[in-house]
Amino acid sequence: MTRCWSCGEVVDDADRYHPACLVQLFGLRALPELDVDTAQLQTLALAMVGRTSISGVQKKLSVRLDHRRRTLQIAVDGDRYILKPQAGTFAHLPENEWLTQRIAAMAGVKVPPCALISLRDGTLAYIVRRFDRTDDGGKLAMEDFCQLAELAPADKYEASAEQCGKLVRRHANEPLIELLRLYRQFVFAWWVGNGDMHLKNLALLRHEDGRYRLSPAYDQLNTHLALPKDRMALSLCGKRDNVKPETLRELAQRFAIGQRAAERVLREIHAALPRALALVAEAPLPEAMRETYAAMLQSRVPPVPPSEA
């Protein structure tokens, strides 16, 4: 069985991508060629301020699509795509991020179009379409939660999920809808072991209709594959580890999203477990990493709420 390196669903053995997935990501039915030497990708690492983190060591390049030549090219200024090749410090981060984003989509978390692509040296890179760009080349305003909280980037870990909820309630145009989305994202982060969902990795996006909504999820990884003892970047009801079902219920109460809505989120994430495990089993990761990922999903999946058990 072959999995599409974009959506993660089954694809014909002769193909690597569904044409529809390539159209969604690039507007093309065939994969564009990466018009850059792999060695060049090692010169553009971006460092994050604060504690050492996994996403902070990833090389991130701005990439544009030349429709005429059907090639992807490194862009001097910000453009439509971000490309992340392999990092020397931690192994298989592109595959890890792609897998985590695909599981997020299964769990009902909104994510941008993304894919794995093979570079000239045979290694895999992660490419994602920027959600803060419009089709005509314009840029949408986006403020991460550090900016909303008026904190320095170095303080991106000095907060809690509850404080994030207050920021959404204060700044989003439809706070109840966005709080439910934020709750799902925090539950998902705990489930997959994402220890790097800090204030810089959460944002409100000003859409073309002028309304501020939670942005699609980005920079999501199972950080435990590299740091087995990693904890949550932001505390949930005072906890950064050993989060229990009652902790998730308490977080829903603090977000004031309603018991039924919270239970629906937990139920939908629980229901995503079989599909997630099937994808992990066939993911382009070493066997030990696949086993670690699967074990975490099984041990941390939210139980079905009592009313639905």
C-alpha positions in Angstrom: 0.0 0.0 0.0 1.3 3.4 -1.0 0.3 6.6 0.8 0.1 10.0 -0.8 2.8 12.3 0.4 0.4 15.1 0.6 -2.9 14.0 2.1 -1.7 10.7 3.6 -4.5 8.6 2.0 -4.0 5.6 -0.2 -2.7 6.3 -3.7 -1.9 4.1 -6.7 1.4 2.4 -6.4 2.7 4.1 -9.6 2.1 7.5 -8.1 3.4 9.4 -5.1 0.6 12.1 -4.9 -3.0 12.4 -5.8 -3.3 14.9 -8.7 -6.0 16.7 -6.7 -3.6 17.2 -3.8 -1.0 18.7 -6.0 -3.6 21.1 -7.5 -4.6 22.1 -4.0 -1.0 22.7 -2.9 0.5 24.1 -6.1 -2.3 24.6 -8.6 -0.5 22.0 -10.9 -1.4 18.3 -11.5 2.3 17.3 -11.6 4.9 17.9 -8.9 7.1 21.0 -9.7 10.9 20.5 -9.7 12.9 22.0 -6.9 15.2 24.3 -8.8 18.0 24.5 -6.1 21.1 22.6 -5.2 20.6 20.7 -1.9 23.8 22.1 -0.5 22.3 25.6 -0.6 19.6 24.6 1.8 22.1 24.3 4.6 22.9 28.0 4.6 19.6 29.5 5.7 18.9 28.2 9.2 16.6 30.4 11.3 17.2 30.4 15.1 14.4 31.0 17.7 14.9 33.1 20.7 14.5 31.4 24.1 15.1 27.8 25.2 16.5 25.2 22.8 13.5 23.7 20.9 13.1 21.2 18.1 11.3 23.5 15.7 13.9 26.2 16.4 16.7 24.1 14.8 14.7 23.5 11.6 15.9 25.2 8.5 13.1 27.2 7.0 13.3 28.6 3.5 10.9 30.8 1.7 10.0 29.3 -1.7 8.1 30.6 -4.7 6.5 28.7 -7.6 7.5 29.6 -11.1 4.4 28.6 -13.0 6.0 29.0 -16.4 8.9 26.8 -15.7 7.0 24.7 -13.1 9.8 24.9 -10.6 10.1 25.8 -7.0 12.8 28.4 -6.3 14.2 30.0 -3.2 12.7 33.4 -2.7 14.7 36.4 -1.4 11.6 37.8 0.2 8.7 36.0 1.8 6.7 34.1 -0.8 3.9 31.5 -1.0 5.6 28.4 0.4 7.9 27.4 3.3 10.3 24.5 2.7 11.9 22.6 5.6 14.7 20.2 4.7 16.4 17.8 7.1 18.0 19.2 10.3 21.4 18.0 11.5 20.5 18.2 15.2 17.4 16.1 15.1 16.6 13.3 12.6 13.5 13.1 10.4 11.8 16.4 11.4 10.2 16.9 8.0 8.6 13.4 8.1 7.6 14.0 11.7 5.9 17.3 10.9 4.1 16.0 7.9 2.8 13.0 9.8 1.6 15.2 12.8 -0.2 17.6 10.4 -2.0 14.7 8.7 -3.1 13.3 12.1 -4.2 16.7 13.1 -6.5 16.9 10.0 -7.9 13.5 11.0 -8.6 14.9 14.5 -10.5 17.9 13.1 -7.7 20.5 13.5 -7.5 22.9 10.6 -4.1 22.7 8.8 -2.8 24.3 5.6 -2.0 22.2 2.5 1.4 20.5 2.8 3.5 17.6 1.5 6.7 15.8 1.6 9.0 16.1 -1.4 12.2 14.3 -2.3 15.3 16.4 -2.7 18.2 15.7 -5.2 20.2 13.8 -2.5 17.2 11.5 -1.8 16.3 13.1 1.5 12.8 14.3 2.3 11.7 17.9 2.9 8.5 19.3 4.2 6.7 22.0 2.2 3.7 24.0 3.3 1.6 26.6 1.6 1.5 29.8 3.6 -2.0 30.7 4.8 -1.1 34.4 5.3 -0.8 35.0 1.6 -3.7 35.7 -0.9 -4.0 34.3 -4.4 -3.1 37.7 -5.8 0.1 37.9 -3.8 -1.2 40.0 -0.9 -0.4 39.4 2.7 -2.9 38.9 5.5 -2.3 40.4 8.9 -1.4 37.8 11.5 -0.5 38.3 15.2 0.9 35.5 17.2 0.0 35.1 20.8 3.3 36.6 22.0 2.3 39.8 20.2 -1.3 39.7 21.4 0.0 39.3 25.0 2.6 42.1 24.5 5.4 39.8 25.5 8.9 39.5 24.1 9.7 36.4 21.9 11.9 35.1 24.7 8.9 34.8 26.9 6.9 32.6 24.6 6.9 29.7 27.2 5.8 32.0 30.1 2.1 31.5 29.8 -0.7 28.9 30.0 -3.6 27.6 27.9 -6.0 29.6 30.0 -4.2 32.8 29.2 -4.4 31.9 25.5 -8.1 31.5 25.9 -8.3 35.0 27.4 -6.5 36.3 24.3 -8.9 34.6 22.0 -11.9 35.9 23.9 -10.5 39.4 23.8 -9.3 39.6 20.2 -11.3 37.1 18.0 -14.4 38.3 16.3 -16.3 35.1 17.1 -14.6 34.1 20.4 -16.8 31.1 21.2 -16.1 29.4 17.9 -12.4 30.1 18.1 -12.2 29.0 21.7 -13.5 25.6 20.7 -10.9 25.4 18.0 -8.2 26.4 20.5 -9.4 23.7 22.9 -9.2 21.1 20.2 -5.7 22.2 19.4 -4.5 21.9 23.0 -6.1 18.5 23.4 -4.4 17.4 20.1 -1.0 18.8 21.2 -1.2 16.6 24.4 -2.3 13.6 22.4 0.5 13.6 19.9 3.2 14.8 22.3 3.8 18.2 20.8 5.9 19.9 23.4 6.6 23.0 21.3 3.1 24.7 21.0 4.2 28.0 22.6 2.9 31.5 22.2 4.8 32.0 18.9 3.2 28.9 17.4 -0.4 30.1 18.0 -1.8 33.1 16.1 -4.9 35.0 15.1 -5.2 35.6 11.3 -7.1 38.6 9.8 -9.1 37.1 7.0 -10.0 38.9 3.8 -13.4 39.6 5.3 -11.6 41.6 8.1 -12.4 39.1 10.9 -9.8 37.7 13.2 -9.9 33.9 13.6 -7.4 31.3 14.9 -4.9 30.5 12.1 -4.5 27.0 10.8 -2.2 24.9 13.0 1.5 25.1 12.1 4.9 23.9 13.4 3.4 20.8 14.9 5.7 17.9 15.8 5.7 14.9 18.1 8.7 16.3 20.0 9.0 13.1 22.1 10.6 11.4 19.1 13.7 13.5 19.7 13.2 14.5 23.4 11.5 11.6 25.2 11.0 13.6 28.4 9.6 16.7 26.7 6.7 18.4 28.4 3.9 20.7 27.2 5.2 24.2 26.3 2.3 25.9 27.9 0.6 24.6 31.1 -2.9 23.2 31.0 -4.7 23.9 34.3 -1.2 24.1 36.0 0.1 20.9 34.3 2.8 20.5 31.6 2.8 16.7 32.0 0.6 13.9 33.2 -2.5 15.5 31.8 -5.5 13.5 32.8 -9.1 13.4 31.3 -10.2 15.5 34.2 -7.6 18.1 33.3 -9.1 18.3 29.8 -12.6 18.7 31.2 -11.4 21.4 33.6 -9.7 23.3 30.7 -13.0 23.2 28.8 -14.7 24.7 31.8 -12.1 27.5 32.0 -12.6 28.2 28.3 -16.4 28.2 29.0 -17.1 26.3 25.8 -19.8 24.0 27.2 -19.7 20.4 28.2 -21.4 19.0 25.0 -19.0 20.9 22.7 -16.0 19.7 24.7 -17.2 16.1 24.7 -17.6 16.3 20.9 -14.0 17.3 20.5 -12.8 14.5 22.8 -15.1 12.0 21.0 -13.8 13.0 17.5 -10.2 12.8 18.6 -10.8 9.4 20.1 -12.5 8.3 16.8 -9.4 9.3 14.8 -7.1 6.8 16.6 -7.5 3.9 14.2 -6.8 5.9 11.1 -3.9 7.7 12.9 -2.3 4.4 13.9 -2.7 3.0 10.3 -0.9 6.1 8.9 1.9 5.9 11.5 2.5 2.3 10.7 3.2 3.3 7.0 4.9 6.6 7.6 8.4 7.2 6.2 10.0 7.1 9.6 12.4 4.5 11.2 10.6 1.7 12.9 11.6 2.8 16.4 10.0 6.2 15.8 6.9 4.7 14.4 6.5 2.5 17.5 7.1 5.4 19.9 4.6 7.5 18.1 1.9 4.8 18.0 2.5 4.0 21.7 1.9 7.7 22.6 -1.3 7.9 20.6 -2.6 4.8 22.3 -1.7 5.8 25.8 -2.9 9.4 25.6 -6.0 9.2 23.4 -8.9 10.9 25.3 -11.4 8.4 26.5 -14.9 8.5 25.2 -16.9 10.8 27.4 -19.1 8.9 30.0 -22.4 10.0 28.3 -21.3 8.3 25.1 -19.4 5.3 26.5 
